[in-house]
Amino acid sequence: MPLHFISYYRVSTARQGESGLGLDAQRLAALKHCEWSGGRIVEEFIEVESGKRMNRRELTSALESCRKTGATLLIARLDRLARSVHFISGLLESKVNFIAADMPNADKFMFHVYAAMAEEEGRRISERTKAALASARARGVKLGEHARAPEKRNSSIADEFAKEIGPVIEGLRQRAGLSFREVANELNRLGVRTFRDGAWHANTAYRLHNRFRKITTRCA
């Protein structure tokens, strides 16, 4: 009899859910695990929520369905649940079996270690982000105060702004695995303003990151 899985996917924004961005990759990882293990997915739950939120309606429903049916909860990656030791510990104590497709042979001890490492990395990333922004301010960079610059200077000033903030976004993206929406939320939380002195959104974070990548490519 094949293993029965109930899959749980989390995306950070409604746009990601609608477009399949991030969601398709998670589904593919879950399906590959089913193919490898000989199991099948009998139900799936999709959560549109930040990874920092502990209250997950769809995850609660998925766990309840697992309890009722005896199915195993299947997730594509452990960080789609949370980077929190407390959160992972609660899940391990929920009496529901679960598997992360990216580490299918992990036991409870390994999950605890991974969560602890991810939580500590998240803390360090936050500290590095604050340090990078403080360093930029110390060098006289006026973060988010360039909107009224003369047109002929605007492009070069925008490039300088991208050089300062780009590495911060790059770090949040690559080291913390944050979406552009989550990057925007983190910058807003830290009180950083955009080039035009506004709040960050996913598209503004994406555009600045793209500008930064183009600048570094030209200079390479």
C-alpha positions in Angstrom: 0.0 0.0 0.0 1.5 3.4 -1.0 2.3 6.0 1.6 -0.3 8.7 1.8 1.0 12.3 2.0 -0.8 15.5 2.7 1.4 18.3 1.2 1.8 21.8 2.6 3.2 24.7 0.6 3.8 28.2 1.8 4.3 31.3 -0.3 4.9 34.8 1.1 2.5 36.8 -1.1 -0.8 36.3 -2.9 1.0 37.2 -6.2 3.3 34.3 -5.7 0.4 32.0 -5.1 -1.5 33.2 -8.2 1.5 33.1 -10.5 2.9 29.8 -9.2 6.2 31.6 -8.4 7.7 29.5 -5.7 4.6 27.2 -5.5 5.5 25.3 -8.7 9.0 24.5 -7.4 7.6 23.2 -4.1 5.0 21.0 -5.8 7.7 19.6 -8.1 9.9 18.8 -5.1 7.0 17.1 -3.4 6.1 15.1 -6.5 9.7 14.0 -6.9 9.7 12.7 -3.3 6.5 10.8 -4.0 8.1 9.2 -7.1 11.2 8.3 -5.1 9.3 6.9 -2.1 6.4 5.3 -4.0 3.8 7.4 -2.1 1.1 9.7 -3.4 -0.4 13.0 -2.4 -4.0 12.8 -1.3 -4.6 16.4 -0.3 -2.7 19.7 -0.4 -2.8 22.9 1.5 -1.4 26.3 0.4 -0.6 29.0 2.8 -0.1 32.6 1.8 1.8 34.0 4.8 5.1 35.3 6.0 7.5 32.7 7.5 7.7 34.8 10.7 4.0 34.3 11.5 3.4 31.5 13.9 -0.4 31.4 13.4 -0.9 29.3 10.2 -4.5 28.5 9.4 -3.7 26.2 6.5 -1.0 24.4 8.4 -3.4 23.8 11.3 -5.9 22.3 8.8 -3.2 20.2 7.2 -2.2 18.8 10.6 -5.8 18.0 11.5 -6.3 16.2 8.3 -3.1 14.2 8.9 -4.4 13.2 12.4 -7.8 12.1 11.0 -6.4 10.1 8.0 -3.1 8.9 9.4 -1.3 10.5 6.4 2.2 12.0 6.6 2.7 15.7 6.2 5.0 16.4 3.3 6.8 19.7 2.8 9.2 20.7 0.0 11.7 22.4 2.3 11.9 22.8 6.1 12.3 26.5 5.8 8.9 26.7 4.2 7.6 26.0 7.7 9.8 28.4 9.7 13.2 29.2 10.9 12.1 29.0 14.5 13.2 26.3 17.1 10.0 26.9 19.0 7.8 26.4 15.9 9.6 23.3 14.8 9.5 21.9 18.3 5.7 22.4 18.5 5.3 20.5 15.2 7.5 17.6 16.4 5.3 17.4 19.5 2.0 17.4 17.5 2.0 13.6 17.1 1.9 14.0 13.3 4.6 12.4 11.1 6.2 14.8 8.6 8.9 14.7 6.0 10.8 17.5 4.3 11.6 16.5 0.7 15.0 18.3 0.9 16.1 16.2 3.9 14.0 13.0 3.7 16.2 11.0 6.1 16.3 13.6 8.9 15.2 12.5 12.4 13.8 14.8 15.1 17.2 15.6 16.4 18.4 16.8 13.0 15.2 18.9 12.6 16.0 20.6 15.9 19.6 21.3 14.9 18.6 22.6 11.5 16.0 24.9 13.0 18.4 26.2 15.6 21.0 26.9 12.9 18.5 28.7 10.7 17.2 30.8 13.6 20.7 31.9 14.5 21.5 32.6 10.9 18.4 34.8 10.7 19.5 36.7 13.7 23.0 37.3 12.3 21.6 38.4 8.9 19.5 41.0 10.7 22.6 42.2 12.6 24.6 42.4 9.3 21.8 44.2 7.6 21.7 46.9 10.3 25.5 47.1 10.3 25.6 47.6 6.5 23.0 50.3 6.7 24.7 52.1 9.6 28.0 52.0 7.7 26.3 53.5 4.6 24.9 56.3 6.8 28.3 56.9 8.4 29.8 57.4 4.9 27.2 60.2 4.4 24.8 58.2 2.2 21.3 59.8 2.5 19.1 56.7 2.2 15.8 57.6 0.6 16.4 61.4 0.2 17.3 61.6 -3.5 13.9 62.1 -5.2 14.5 65.9 -5.8 18.0 65.5 -7.2 18.5 67.3 -10.5 17.6 65.1 -13.4 21.2 64.9 -14.9 22.5 63.7 -11.5 19.6 61.4 -10.7 20.9 58.3 -12.6 24.4 58.4 -11.0 22.9 59.0 -7.5 20.5 56.1 -8.1 23.5 53.9 -9.0 25.2 54.9 -5.8 22.1 54.1 -3.8 21.9 50.7 -5.5 25.5 50.0 -4.7 24.8 50.6 -1.0 21.4 48.8 -0.7 22.0 46.1 -3.3 24.4 44.0 -1.2 21.9 44.2 1.7 19.1 42.8 -0.5 21.5 40.3 -2.0 22.3 39.0 1.5 18.7 38.8 2.5 17.8 36.9 -0.7 20.7 34.5 -0.8 21.6 33.9 2.8 18.2 34.2 4.4 16.2 32.9 1.4 13.7 35.7 1.6 11.4 36.6 -1.2 11.4 40.2 -2.5 8.2 40.8 -0.5 9.9 39.6 2.7 13.0 41.7 1.8 10.7 44.8 1.5 9.1 44.1 4.8 12.5 43.7 6.5 13.7 47.0 5.1 10.5 48.8 6.1 10.9 47.3 9.6 14.4 48.7 9.8 13.2 52.2 8.8 15.0 52.2 5.5 13.4 54.4 2.8 13.5 53.8 -1.0 15.4 56.0 -3.4 12.4 58.2 -3.7 11.8 58.3 0.1 8.9 55.9 0.1 8.1 52.5 1.6 9.5 49.4 0.1 7.4 46.9 -1.9 8.3 43.7 -3.6 8.7 45.4 -7.0 10.9 48.2 -5.7 13.2 45.7 -4.0 13.3 43.7 -7.2 14.1 46.7 -9.4 16.9 47.9 -7.1 18.4 44.4 -6.9 18.2 44.1 -10.7 19.9 47.5 -11.0 22.6 46.5 -8.6 23.3 43.3 -10.5 23.6 45.2 -13.8 26.0 47.6 -12.2 28.2 44.8 -10.8 28.1 43.1 -14.2 29.3 46.2 -16.0 32.1 46.7 -13.5 33.3 43.1 -13.7 
